[in-house]
Amino acid sequence: MHDAILSPWIGWMLLAVFSVLWITLGWYWGHKARRSLDDYMLAGRNVGLALGTATAMATWVTSNTTMAAPQLAYQMGIWGMIGYSLGSMGLILFAPMAERIKALIPRGYTSGDFVRLRYGKAAWRVFLAISIFYGLGWLISMGMAGGLLLNALTGIRYEVGLTVILIVCMAYTMMGGLYAVIGTDFIQSILILAGIVLLAIIAYERVGFEPVHAALAAKRPDLLNLLMPAALMFLFNNLIFGLGEIFHSNVWWSRAFAFRKGVGLRAYLLAGIFWAPVPIVAGAVALVAPHLGMNVPAADMVGPLVAARLLGAAGAVVIFIVVFSSLASSLDSLLAATSDLIVEDIYRKHFRPEAEESSLRRASFLTIVLLTVAAWLICLPRVTHLAGMIAFTGAFVGSAIWPIAAGLYWRKTNPLGATLGMVAGSACGLFAYFYVGWYVAALIGAAVSMVIVLATTLAAPRDFDWQRLQEHTDEEPAVERAPAWVPETVANA
């Protein structure tokens, strides 16, 4: 066990301050927003470049980034943190896709809309199963990270910290929908970047690069080995995993629909560039641990423990703010986007096609609560480590890359092949996870899916009319206006 750096009462004070801040902002923005479904789910479809870049970057800087990136650097060395940074390619490559999504489905609500209209109901239901399972897995990993953070820094019990953080994020997401998510993301992105850069600069200024390298060479030479097989496999696996996460997830599709016309390409491109150094900087902090001779009780605690050891109470406070902000910025996005997917594609499309907006709003509230409760129940036993929990979902998301990318750009993509690609890719990725290693699941899933999608399309091409994606164009178009809570200068940035 380890001794907590901060006393529990300081931890409770910090938790209370940020909890009140996020909930208050969620209530304010939810109250100021118009009460239409577009406003609640998609922030009025009028998000500008500044807020668009901030929400994409902050959402991708998850609690996993700030805690699992140091863990992977501590376990796999240089390739661990560089491999994690390749997740930025998901944002960068999704940038042109976001623009095409907005053009092809200007009035869409979810990623499920595209799969249903492009491939049919069989592929749509397979895709929904993958997306919802992935969303719950990501939610669980973030809940775990929140509980671990409070326990590592303040000694507050894991179960208690987990419960409080999940309830806070659930509350303000319910109140403000995507308005609250994007608004808080803007603030959280500033806190995250400032805190991580500050920690890394102070850490290496106090310790120095040469002593850190010498300690690694003497005590953990494997971390400097650029040919470590597991690390190299993780490098490519994480690149594929990042693509799969973003390409298929409604978290990113909902933003493509919410961004103003012409914003998606620039926002995702800038977000990817800003995000790329974050895992490297966060991981570099963990490489100081051998030099300090630290006893790290669990690898996924190494980041907070090193920061607190070097910087004392001030470092513990900074890492608390960084991880809590990154946790909230992702957890709220995931709750909002996953609830949209469930309400729109399952509740509305399967059971209540004539449901009024008031019914859909109530269904959204209930879904957010149920998702939070499900994540909480699964998180309580803490059955795996953070990196393993994240990688488990890699088999599923990797299998969705080719059906999504090919379906957006290739008119001839075979619908049956897309369905089989997702099913077989997920199955083979899971097999690899359990019998080869957790760091290859996404790679295997994507490879199998690619072969099936390409082979079936070349063997039996199916022509598709892009106009079939225009399902919602008969609805009244959204008014091009700045949301009431966004200053005009920011909205037009």
Buried (B, 14 or more C-beta within 10 A) or exposed (E): EBEBBBEBEBBBEBBEEBBEBBBEBBBBBBEBBEEEBBBBBBBBBBBBBBBBBBBBBBBBBBBBBBBBBBBBBBBBBBBBBBBBBBBBBBBBBBBBBBBBBBEBBBBBBBBBBBBBBBBBEBBBBBBBBBBBBBBBBBBBBBBBBBBBBBBBBBBBEBBBBBBBBBBBBBBBBBBBBBBBBBBBBBBBBEBBBBBBEBBBEBBBEEBEEEEBEEBBEEEBEEBEBEEBEBBBBBBBBBBBBBBBBBBBBBBBBBBBBBBBEEBBBBBBBBBBBBBBBBBBBBBBBBBBBBBBEBEBEBBBBBBBBBBBBBBEEBBBBBBBBBBBBBBBBBBBBBBBBBBBBBBBBBBBBEEBEEBEEEBBBEBBBBBBBEBBEEBBEBBBEBEBBBBBBBBBBBBBBBBBBBBBBBBBEBEEBBBBBBBBBBBBBBBBBBBBBEEEBBBBBBBBBBBBBBBBBBBBBEEEBBEBEEEEBBBBEEEEEBEEEBBEBBEEEBBEB
